[in-house]
Amino acid sequence: MVALVTGGGGRLGNVLVRALLEQGSEVRVLEPGRRPISLEALDIDFVSGSVLDAGDVARSMEGVDVVYHLAAKIDLRPKKDPMLFPINVDGTRAVAEACLSSGVRMVHTSSHHAVEREPLDQPLTEEKPLAIHEKCDYHRSKAIGETVILDSCRRGLDATIVNPLRVSPDVLNELHYNLLLCYTGKSRRSDPMHRLRRNARWSPPLPGCLRPSR
């Protein structure tokens, strides 16, 4: 299997890259700028480019079987990064459109922030609506990103959406194989934070990332 990982140099992305390599997959990573330190010495095909550039996305997708879309901008500060919506929404749309036109399966990494938190005395589950009207720009950007994927699914995209919770270094150290099983659909564990949407393929969650108690 040839897998493209957008944002593969990030905290979660580099763990997925390693897990895919351990499985024996060929891995390509799309990241802006130079190869990040987190990917040094790994046997990957590194493509320097942006998910906002259709040419970069098309070039990185040549010959791949699946795209793991992890590229995102995370910013919870009052004064937000101006690239928040372009990357989280427009970048997601660009990758989804490329996958749709190429007939390539897409795994989109969203966030628990994409669903409405209220009421706070109730569990945060996939039954809650998307946080389209949330005051926080980051929450809204991830929610809108999911609507982009769901719309593409209605047009024929083969996609899976996963919604990790907070990812800490100690959790990541335990995730190599668990993360791979979840992303490739080989794990069959159930978890209430997995987002299962109509027209999107069922996929189990990331065991460590989706447990707030860990």
C-alpha positions as CSV (number, residue, x, y, z in Angstrom):
1,M,0.0,0.0,0.0
2,V,1.2,3.5,-0.8
3,A,-0.1,6.1,1.7
4,L,0.1,9.8,1.6
5,V,0.1,11.6,5.0
6,T,-0.6,15.3,5.0
7,G,0.9,16.9,8.1
8,G,2.9,13.8,8.6
9,G,5.6,15.7,10.6
10,G,3.2,16.7,13.4
11,R,2.7,15.2,16.8
12,L,0.1,12.8,15.6
13,G,1.3,12.5,12.0
14,N,4.8,11.3,12.7
15,V,3.4,8.5,14.8
16,L,1.1,7.4,12.0
17,V,4.0,7.6,9.6
18,R,6.1,5.3,11.7
19,A,3.2,2.8,12.2
20,L,2.6,2.7,8.5
21,L,6.3,2.0,7.8
22,E,6.3,-0.8,10.4
23,Q,3.4,-2.3,8.6
24,G,5.4,-2.3,5.4
25,S,3.6,0.4,3.6
26,E,5.3,2.9,1.3
27,V,4.7,6.4,2.8
28,R,4.7,9.8,1.3
29,V,4.5,13.0,3.4
30,L,3.2,16.3,2.2
31,E,4.6,19.1,4.4
32,P,5.5,22.8,3.7
33,G,9.2,23.6,3.8
34,R,12.0,21.3,4.7
35,R,11.7,17.8,6.1
36,P,10.9,18.2,9.8
37,I,13.1,16.8,12.5
38,S,10.4,14.3,13.5
39,L,10.8,12.5,10.2
40,E,14.6,12.4,10.1
41,A,16.1,9.0,9.1
42,L,12.8,7.6,8.1
43,D,12.5,5.9,4.7
44,I,9.7,8.0,3.2
45,D,9.1,10.0,0.1
46,F,9.0,13.6,1.3
47,V,7.1,16.2,-0.8
48,S,7.6,19.9,0.1
49,G,4.3,21.6,-0.5
50,S,1.0,22.9,0.8
51,V,-2.5,21.5,1.0
52,L,-3.6,24.9,-0.2
53,D,-1.8,24.4,-3.5
54,A,-3.8,22.2,-5.9
55,G,-0.6,21.4,-7.8
56,D,1.2,20.3,-4.7
57,V,-1.7,18.1,-3.6
58,A,-2.0,16.5,-7.1
59,R,1.7,15.9,-7.3
60,S,1.8,14.2,-3.8
61,M,-1.1,12.0,-4.7
62,E,0.3,10.3,-7.7
63,G,0.1,6.6,-7.3
64,V,-1.2,6.5,-3.8
65,D,-3.9,4.1,-2.5
66,V,-5.1,6.1,0.6
67,V,-4.7,9.7,1.9
68,Y,-4.5,10.4,5.6
69,H,-5.3,14.0,6.0
70,L,-3.8,15.3,9.2
71,A,-2.6,18.8,8.1
72,A,-4.3,21.4,10.3
73,K,-3.8,24.6,12.1
74,I,-4.4,24.4,15.9
75,D,-4.9,27.8,17.6
76,L,-7.1,28.4,20.7
77,R,-5.6,31.9,21.4
78,P,-7.9,34.9,21.4
79,K,-6.0,36.4,18.5
80,K,-6.1,33.6,15.9
81,D,-3.6,32.7,13.2
82,P,-5.0,34.1,9.9
83,M,-4.3,30.7,8.3
84,L,-6.7,28.9,10.6
85,F,-9.7,28.7,8.2
86,P,-7.7,28.5,5.0
87,I,-5.8,25.4,6.2
88,N,-8.6,23.7,8.2
89,V,-11.3,24.3,5.7
90,D,-9.9,25.2,2.3
91,G,-7.0,22.7,2.7
92,T,-9.4,20.0,3.6
93,R,-11.6,20.8,0.6
94,A,-8.6,20.7,-1.7
95,V,-7.5,17.2,-0.5
96,A,-11.1,15.9,-0.5
97,E,-11.6,17.1,-4.1
98,A,-8.4,15.5,-5.2
99,C,-9.3,12.2,-3.6
100,L,-12.8,12.4,-5.1
101,S,-11.5,13.0,-8.6
102,S,-8.9,10.3,-8.3
103,G,-11.0,7.7,-6.6
104,V,-8.7,7.5,-3.6
105,R,-9.9,6.7,-0.1
106,M,-9.5,9.5,2.4
107,V,-9.1,9.4,6.2
108,H,-9.8,12.8,7.7
109,T,-8.5,13.7,11.1
110,S,-10.9,16.1,12.7
111,S,-11.2,16.9,16.5
112,H,-13.5,16.6,19.4
113,H,-13.7,20.4,19.2
114,A,-15.7,19.9,16.0
115,V,-18.8,18.9,18.0
116,E,-20.9,21.1,20.3
117,R,-19.8,20.9,24.0
118,E,-23.1,22.0,25.6
119,P,-24.7,20.9,27.8
120,L,-21.5,20.2,29.8
121,D,-23.1,17.8,32.1
122,Q,-23.7,15.3,29.3
123,P,-21.1,13.0,27.6
124,L,-19.4,14.3,24.5
125,T,-20.4,11.9,21.8
126,E,-20.9,11.6,18.0
127,E,-24.6,12.2,18.4
128,K,-24.0,15.8,19.2
129,P,-24.3,18.3,16.3
130,L,-21.2,19.9,14.7
131,A,-20.0,23.2,16.3
132,I,-20.8,25.3,13.3
133,H,-22.0,28.2,15.4
134,E,-19.3,27.9,18.2
135,K,-17.7,31.2,19.2
136,C,-14.2,29.7,19.0
137,D,-12.8,30.0,15.5
138,Y,-10.8,26.8,15.8
139,H,-13.9,24.8,16.8
140,R,-15.8,26.2,13.9
141,S,-13.0,25.6,11.5
142,K,-12.9,21.9,12.4
143,A,-16.7,21.6,12.3
144,I,-16.8,23.2,8.8
145,G,-14.0,20.9,7.7
146,E,-16.2,18.0,8.6
147,T,-19.1,19.4,6.6
148,V,-16.7,19.5,3.6
149,I,-15.9,15.8,3.9
150,L,-19.5,14.9,4.4
151,D,-20.6,16.8,1.4
152,S,-17.8,15.1,-0.6
153,C,-19.1,11.7,0.7
154,R,-22.5,12.5,-0.7
155,R,-20.8,13.1,-4.1
156,G,-19.1,9.7,-3.9
157,L,-15.9,10.2,-1.8
158,D,-14.9,7.1,0.2
159,A,-14.0,8.7,3.5
160,T,-13.5,8.1,7.2
161,I,-13.6,10.8,9.9
162,V,-11.9,10.4,13.2
163,N,-12.1,12.8,16.1
164,P,-9.2,12.5,18.5
165,L,-9.2,14.1,22.0
166,R,-6.1,15.7,23.5
167,V,-2.9,13.9,22.4
168,S,-0.1,13.9,25.0
169,P,3.4,12.5,24.6
170,D,2.9,9.6,27.0
171,V,-0.2,8.5,25.0
172,L,1.7,8.8,21.7
173,N,4.4,6.4,23.0
174,E,1.8,3.7,23.2
175,L,0.0,4.4,19.9
176,H,2.2,3.0,17.2
177,Y,0.2,-0.2,16.4
178,N,-3.1,0.9,18.0
179,L,-3.1,4.0,15.9
180,L,-2.4,2.0,12.8
181,L,-5.2,-0.5,13.5
182,C,-7.6,2.4,13.9
183,Y,-6.7,4.3,10.8
184,T,-6.7,1.2,8.6
185,G,-10.0,-0.2,10.1
186,K,-8.4,-3.4,11.5
187,S,-9.3,-2.7,15.1
188,R,-12.9,-3.6,16.1
189,R,-13.0,-1.8,19.5
190,S,-16.0,0.4,20.1
191,D,-15.7,3.9,21.6
192,P,-18.3,6.6,22.0
193,M,-16.1,9.4,20.7
194,H,-15.8,7.9,17.2
195,R,-17.7,9.9,14.7
196,L,-19.9,7.8,12.5
197,R,-21.6,9.8,9.9
198,R,-24.0,8.7,7.1
199,N,-22.1,8.2,3.8
200,A,-18.8,7.8,5.6
201,R,-17.2,4.4,6.2
202,W,-17.1,3.1,9.8
203,S,-13.8,3.2,11.4
204,P,-12.8,2.5,15.1
205,P,-11.3,5.4,17.1
206,L,-7.7,6.0,18.3
207,P,-7.8,4.1,21.6
208,G,-5.4,6.4,23.6
209,C,-6.4,9.7,22.0
210,L,-10.1,9.2,22.6
211,R,-9.9,8.6,26.3
212,P,-9.9,11.8,28.4
213,S,-8.9,9.7,31.5
214,R,-5.6,8.7,29.9
